Amino acid sequence: MSIDVHLLSGKMVSLEVEADESADSLSQRAQCALAVGKGRLLTSSGDVLDRETTIKRARLQSGDALTLHVKQVQVVASKPANSRSCCGAAFAAILGDGSVRTWGLADYGGDSSAVQCQLKDVKQIQATERAFAAILGTGSVVTWGDSRFGGDSKAVQDQLKGVKQIQASHSAFAAILGNGSVVTWGRACSGGDSTAVQDQLKDVQQIQACHSGFAAILGNRTVVTWAGGECAPALMALQGQLDDVQHLQASEYAFSAIQGDGSVVTWGDAGFGGDSKTVQDQLRDVRQIQVSFAAFAAILADGSVVTWGDMVFGGDSSTVQAQLEDVQQLQSSCGAFAAILGNGAVVTWGNARFGGDSHSVHDQLKEVRRVQASDFSFAAIRDNGSVVTWGDPDFGGDSKGVQDQLEDVQHVQATERAFAAILKTGCVVTWGAACFGGDSNAVQDQLKDVRQIYASHGAFAAILGNGAVVIWRDDESCGRLNESSMGKLFDLMIMGFKLQLMTVSSPKDIVDVTMNHLDELRRLAGDGEGVSSLVDECVKQVQQAYGTMSLADLCTMRQCLATFVQDCKVKVSLFLHENAQKSDGSFVMSAETLFRRLLQLPGRRVRRDALPTVTSAAWTPHGGQKTSLGAVLEDWMRVLTFNLV
């Protein structure tokens, strides 16, 4: 018997079939013959053929016509928050027939085999850092990945019915049901527990997520927020006080709301843009808000821009304010902003390391139609199809190596540290950190007729015209650093050591710091390739060399180390953001900082929300005899007088 299979475009193929052949087999043969991706077979009456049914059971007859409905492949990537490692990339793709295929590390949701049989007729997928949640056509939800990040929804599975939409924070999900109620699961510290506001979550229209919580707009345009962790009080501070809210935007730990009259209300951690009091009188007729890691930028109706939040991450645009006129679009990296003006020029501000300084390419930034950003760099597509890049040269800010190939560029996508451009020919050009997808040589012969590119933080996925998916990331280059990156890593290590040297409670604690780091290396190494035994030998030698050293010798050692790092003042974004470092590279020391660090063994990593709230007035150093190194020697607690900053 012969069955005709048509595409919506009119293209058709006739296939010979057997009565016991499955609809899935027929669909696959039709896809190959028509050179398209996966799709669903529809009868002349519009009914979808079950993939498991046979030609006979479907009552198909010779000469019948079927339609192969091919939907565009949709790809979702897991989203590690604040991750600075290329490891952890995972993708989930909704294929044309509603099935799902996953790639990447299993720990990040890259393995869906345990629920694969349930992943049919999938409509939408959302992702936390290490888990995925899929809405099926029935309105039920299937989850997989790390259970700690929302990959296990058994506890609320009976409530997940009629789900219309899902949003994801760092490690929790929130689902809007058809009746306007909300179901949450995942880590409580990321908003996975909404019991405290459950009676308020009615007629929910929209949900916005930040790192540690959610904000929901209700039908009456009021807002309900819920969150966990140390930022929860700030994120829930305006509960019941917001009305006429039209749109929500979020940085890592703060929210902003555009109200019906064009004004803006902000709340959350002030260090992440939760406090806009200094610019409140300027926030009128706001049309759009863009966000970096810890700052906001708003476009007003007159084309001007207002910024607030952490200045290290672009919260202060005063140096370019006069140029910010007739702004049409805003784009942001992790710590900088780029504005496209009406005349096609571009204005940038923020941290230079994140692309906030574009003076080196200023003359080229003309007739720009679109800007894309990685975490550290920007790429601008001009009207003539060329591309201009700036920012960190190792992470996509320098495209000289492929500049002659960047012609007739249609679209640019970015991972955390690399870019990929689709040309008019359907080919792809990549640049940036190889470990983050900046080198596509291994799959270049497959990258033909590319229609769309998706990106996780560390890998790219290209959708071809025939529906095939090509994913790339240079895993072999992961961990290999070039000379420039090695220099940055050395600077980070030196500044980290300097900060610990300054915050230990006595010179002998420097040895404790070293031992803690060695313990962590041992934990990371495990038993792999004899590394653990080498770490053990190092521990032994440290104990032999420094374990019995007198206080005087330890003081002398500390003074030598202090002299060595005294002039090292490299600015580190992590320290700047935590207000541990000044803009000139020196460190900020306070009684509060010392007290917090002395609560735990030096060098030990701890969660901030595990520490008690302390103010500088809660503790003052005891008196004692100061040594020449500046340490006050006390039995239970000591403080340094610092001369290194």
N, C-alpha and C positions, 0 to 999 in steps of 0.2 A: 504494500500500500504506500501511497505517496502523500506527504503532508507539505503544504506550502507555509513557510515561515516568513513573515514580513517584518520589516522595521518601520517605525513611524515616518522615516524619510522616504519610504516607498521601495527601498531595496528589498529584494525577495530571493529566496532560495527554495527549491523543491528537494525534499529529502525522502528517501525510501526508509520505511520503518517496519518493525515487526510488532505484532499485537502485544507481546509481553515486554516490549521495551519501555523503560521508565521515562517519565516526562523530564527528569533530570538529565538522562542520557541524551534525549532529543534536544534539550536546551543547549547542552555542551556542544553537540555537533553543529547546531545552528550558529552558535557563537563563533566557532572556528571557520565555518563557511562564509559567514558575513563579516569576519574580522572585527568583532566587537567584544566588549567585556561581558561580564555576567549580567543576566537579566532574568525577568520572569515571563513565562509564557501565558498569554491571555487568549481565551476563546473569543469567538465572534460576538458573544454576549457580554464580554468584558470580565468574565470570571477568571480568577487566577488558578492555573493548574498546579495542584499539589505536586511537589517534586518526587514524592514517593509513589504516586499513582502510575498505573501503566496505561498504554494507549488504549487497551481494551476496556479497562475500567472507566476511562474518561469518555468512552463511547465515541471516539474519533473515527472518522471514515475517510477513505481515500478521496483526495481532492479538497479536504477541509483546510481552511486557512487559519493560522494562528498568528498572533502578534508577539514579537519579542520586545518587551519593554525594558530598555537598558537605561538605568539611572546612572548619573555620574558617581564615581567612587568618592566617598567621603572619608577622610583620614583624621584621626584625633591622636594627639601625642600626650603621653604622661608629662607632667610639668613639675620637675623637681624645683623646689623653692630655694633660692639662694645657693643652689648647688654650683660649685666651681669645678666639678669633675665631669668629663664627657661620659662617664659610665652612667647607666641608668636610663638610657633612651629606650622607650617602648612606644610602639604604634598599634592602633587598632583601626582597621579599615572596614567600612560598611560597603560591601560589594553591591552590584546592581540588582542581585536577586534577594537582597536583604540579609544575607549571611555575613559573617564577620571573620576576618583573618587578622591575626596578631603577629608582631615581630618584636624582637628585642629581649632584654633580660627578663627572666621569669619573675624576679623579685620586684620588678617595676610594672608588672602586668603584661609582659610580653608572651606569656603562655596562658591561653584560654582553653586548653584541652579539657579541663575538668568540667567546663560548662558549655562546650562547643555544641552539643546536641540541643541546647536550649536557645542558642543564638540564631533564631530564624525570624524573618520579617522585622529586622531591627530598624528603628526609625531615627534614633539619636543616641550618641555616646558622649559621656563626659568623663574627665579624668582628674584625679588628685595626683599627688607626687608619685604614688606607687600602686595605683589601682584604677580600674575602669568600672563604669556603670552604664548599662545599655537599656533603653526603653524599647520594648517590643510593641508590635502593632496592637496587641491585646491590652496595652497599658500597664503590663507587669514590668518588673525590672530584674535584670540579671547582672550580678557583680562578680568580679574576679581580680586577682592581684593580692597584695599584702593586706591581710585582715586588719592590721593596725591602722591602715590608711583608707579604710572604707571598702576593702575588697570582700568583706563578708557582711551580708545584709540579712542574715537569718533572723536576727532578733526583731526585725521590723518587716519581714517578708509578707506577713499576712495583711499589713497595712498598705503595702505598695501595689495598689490597684487603681486603675484609671489615671496613671501618672501622665502628665502633660509636658513637664519640663524638669530638668535636673541642673543644678549648679554645684560647683565643687570649690572648696577652699583647699588649703594645703593638705589636709588629711581627713576631710569629712565631706559628705554629700548632703544636699537638701533637695527634696523632690516636691514639686507642686502638683497636687492631685486635681482632678476635674472639679471637685467641689470647692476648690480654693484653699484647702488646708495644706499643711506641710508635714512631711516626714523626714527626719534626719537620722543619720548614722555615721559612724566613724569616731575619731578621737574627740572627746569632749573639749579638749584645749583648742580645737580648731572649729568649734561650732557643731560638733556631732550630737550634742545634747540640747534640745530645745524645749525641754519640759517646763522650764521656768516661764516661758512665754507662749506655751502651746495654746492656751485659751484665747490669746490675742491674734493668733495666726489664722485668720479667716478672710476669705475673699482675696487671697494673695494674687497679685498680678505679675510681679517681677521680683527676682532675687538677685542681689549683687553680693559677691564674696570678696573678702580680704584674706590674709594669711590665717587668721585665727577666729574668723566668725563670718556671719551673714547679716545682711540688711534686706528686709522685704518691704516693697511698696504694696499697700492694700488698695482695695477698690475705692476707698474714700480719700486716697492720696496721702494717708498718714504712713509712718514708717515704724516697723518693729525690728529691733536688732537683738541678736544673741551671739555670744562669743565665749571663749575660754582663755585660760592663761592669764598672765599678769596684765595684759591690756584690756581684759574684759570690762572693768569698771569704766574706763575711758570710752570704749566702744559702745557702751550701753548708757552713757551719761545723758543723752537727750531722749531717752525713752518716753514716748507719749507727748513730746513737745514739737514734733515736726508735722506740718500739714501742707497740702497743695504741692507735694513733691512730684516732679515730672521725670526726673532722671537721677540715677545714682552712679557714682564713680568711686573707685577705691585704690589707694596705694597699699603697701604691705600691711599697715596697721592703722589705717584711718579711712574715713568715708567723706565724700562731699555730695551734697544734694542740690540740684538746680530746682528752684521753686517756680511756680507759675508766673510770677512777676519778673523772672530773670535774675533774682537774687540767689545767693549761694549760702548754704549752711554747712559747716564742717564739724566733725567730731572724731575722737579717737586719740591716738598718741600724737602729741604736739610735734615731736621730732620727725614724724612722718606726714606732716601736713594737716593734722587734726585741729590746729588752731590757726584761724585766718583773721584774727582780730586786727592785725596791723594793716590789712588791705580790705577790711570789710566794707568800708565806704566806697571802694572802687568796684566792688563786685555787683554791678548793675547791668541788666540786659545781657546776661551771659548766654551764649549760644552753644558753646562746646567746652568740654574740659578734657585735657590730656594729663596723663600721670606718669612719673618716673618711679623709681624704687621708693623714694621718700619725699616727693614734692609734687605739686599740682601746677598746671598752667591753664588759664581760662581765656578763651577768645570772646570778646565782647561784640555787641552788634555793630559798633563803629570800626571793627577790625583791629582794635588794640588788644593787648595781652596783659593779664594780671597774674603774678606768680606768688606762691607761698609754699612753706615747708622748709626742709633742710637745704641750705644754700649749697652744701657740698654736692647735692643731687639735683641742682637746677632750680631751687626755690627762690633764687634772687636774680632777676633779669635787669637790674638797674643799669648795668654797664651798656646794654643795647636797647634800653627802653625807647629811646628816640627813634630807633629804626623799626620798631614794631608797629607799623601802620599798614592797614589794608591786609591783614593776615588772613589767609584762606584756609591753611591747613597747619596742624601741629603734629610732630612725630617726636617720640622720646626714646632714648636709650636707657640704660640703667641709671645714669646720673647726669643726663644732659637733654636739652630740647633743641629741635630745629623747626623753624617756622617758614613756610612758603608764602611769600607775599604775592599780591595781585599781579605784579610785573614779572613774576617768575624767579625773582631773586630769593636767596635763603639767608636767614639770620639765625645764628646759634648762640647758646649760652649754657652755662653749667660747668661741670668738671671737665677739664681738657682731656683727661685720660679716657673719658667716656664719649668724646666727640664734641665737647662744648666749645672748641676753638677751631673754626674753619678758615682762618685767615690765609692759610697756605693755598687754598683752592678757591678763594673768594672770587677771583676773576672768572673762574669757570662756572660758578653757580648762577647761571642765567638761563632763562626759559626752562626752568625746572617744573615738571608736571607732577612728580611724586617722589617721596622720600621714604626709604625703608631703614630700619635700625636693627642692629644686633645689640648685645648688651654694652659693647664698647665702641661701636663705630656707626657711621651712617653711609648710605649709598643713595645718591640722587639720580633719577632718570630724567634726562632732558628731552625736550620735544623732538630732537633729531635722533633719538634712540640711543645716544651715548650715555655713559654712566660716570659720575664723579663721586669719589669716596674720600672720607677723612675720618680721623679718630685713631685708635690704637692700630699701628701698622701690622702687628702680629695677629690681630683678631678682625681682619676685614677692612681696616682703614686704609690699606694700600693695595690698589688693584693694578699696579704697573705691570705685573707679570702676565696679565691677561687683557690689558687695555686694548690691544689691537683686535681682540675677539669680541669686545663689547660694542657691537653695532646692531641697530634695529632691536634693541632690548624692549620687550613687551611687559615684563614683570620681574620683580626681584623679591626673593624671600630670604629670611635670615634665621639661623640658629643663634645660639648664645655668642658664638665667636667666628662665624663664617657667613658668606652670602652665596646664593645661587640665582643666576639670571636665566630666564627663558627668552631665547631669541625669536625673531619672526619666523625663522626656518623650523622652529620646533626643537632646536638643539639647546643644550644647557652649558653655561660657563660658570665655574665656581672659583672662589678664592677665599682666603682667610686661613684659620687654623685647621690643618688636615684632620685632626682628631675630632673636630666638630663639623665635618662635612665639607671642608674647604678644598678637598682634593677628590675629584670624581673620576680620575683616570681609570680606575678598576671597572667602572660601569659605563664609560663614555660611549662605547659602541652600542649600548642598549638605549641610550638617551636620545631617541628619535621620536618626532611627532609628540613631544611633551605638551600636555594641555594645561597642567597645573602642578604646582609644587607645594607640599606641606612641610613644616619643620617642627621638630621637637627641639629641646635645648641643645641636643648634640648630634642630630642626624637629619637628613633630608629624605623625603619620599616624593617621587615624581609619578604622576598619573599620565599614562600614555593614551593616545587616541583610541587604541583597541581595548582600553580598560585595564591594562596590565599596570602593576605597581613596581617601581624600581627604587630601592632604598640603598643609601650609601653613607658610610662613615669609615674613615681609615683607622680601624682598631689597632693596626700595627704601630701607628704613630703615637697612640695614647701613651703618655708617660715620657715620651721623648721630647725634650725641649731644645729649641734653638738657642743661640748665644744670647739673644735679647731676652728671651723668656727666662733663661737661667739667671741672668742678671737681676730681673725683677723678683724671682724667687729668692735669690740671695738677700736682696734688700728687705723683703718681707720677713725672712728669718732673722736678720740682724735686728730689725725694729721690734719684732716680737720678743726677742731675747732681751733687748734693752728695756722694754716695758716690764718684763718679769724681773729683771735685775733691779729695777727701781722700786718694785712693789713687794719684794720679799721682806719679811719682818726682821731678819738678821742675816749676816753674811753666810752662815752655815746652811741657810735654806736654799742657797744656790745649788748645793749638792742635791737637796730634796727635789728641786725642779728637774734637774738632770735625770734623777732616778725615775720620776714620774713619766718623763718623756720616753725613757727606755722601756718602762712597763707598757706604755701604749704601743711602742714599736713591736714588742713581743706579742701583744694581743693581735695586732694587724698581721704580723708575719705568720702566726700559727706554727705549723710544722713544715711549711713549704721550703723545699730546697735547702735545708740546713740553715736558713736565716735565723731561726730561733736560737740555735746554738751559738751563733755569732753574737747575737744580742746578749745572751747569758754571759758570754766571755767578757763583753764590754761592761756589763753590770759588775762583774767580779773585779775588773781592773779599776773601775771607778771607786768601788768600796775600798780596795787596797790603797789607792792613791790618796783619797780624800776622807775616808771614814774616820781616821784617827788624827786628822790634821788639827792643830791647836787653833783657838779662836784668833790669835794674832796672825797666824798664817792665812786663815780664811779671810780675815780683814784685808791683808795684803793682796790676796788673789782678787777680791772684789774691787779693790782700788785699781788694779791693773786692767780689769775688765771694763770698769767705768771709764777709764782713760781712753781705752780702745773705742768705745761706742759713743763717747761724748759728742763728737762732731757729726754723728750719723743722724740725719734729720729728714729721712725720706718719708713723704706723706703716704699713708696707707688708708684706703677708703674705709676699710672696716673700723679702724681706730678713729678716723675722723667722724664717721657716722655715730659711733658710740660716745662721742665727745671726750674721748680719751686722748686726743691729739689736737693741737692747734693748727691753724692754716699755715704756719711757718715750719711745721714738722716737729715742734717740741711737744712734750707730753703734758697733760693736765693732771695734776695730782691734788687730792683732797683727802680729808679725814674719812669721808664716806667711801671713797675709792679704796683706801687702805683697809678700812674695816671690812668691807665686802670681800676683799681678796684674802684677808686673814681668816675668814670663816672656814675656808677650805684649805687643804694642802696646796702649796704653791705649784703651779703648772697643771693642776687638775682641771679638766673641762667640766663645767657645771651649767645647768639651765638657769637662766636669770630668774624664772618664776619660782625656783626652789629656794631662793634666799629670802630672808625676812626684809621688810621695808625698813630702811635705816636712813636717818637724816644726819647731816654732819654734826648737829648739836647733840646727838645721842651718845657720842663717845669723844673723849679728848685724851691724848696721850698722857701717860704717867710721867713723872719726872725721873731723871736718871742721869748717869754720867755719860756724856757723849764721847764717842771715840773719834779719832782723826778722820774716819771714813764717813762720819755723819750718822751712825746708828746709835739709838738709845737702847742700852742693854737692860732689859727687864726680864723677869722670870716667865711671865705668861704672855706678854704682848709688847712689841717694840715698834717704833716708828722711825722712818728715815727722814733726815733733813736733806732735801734734794738740791744738788748743784749741777745736775746734768741737763736740765731743760733749757 
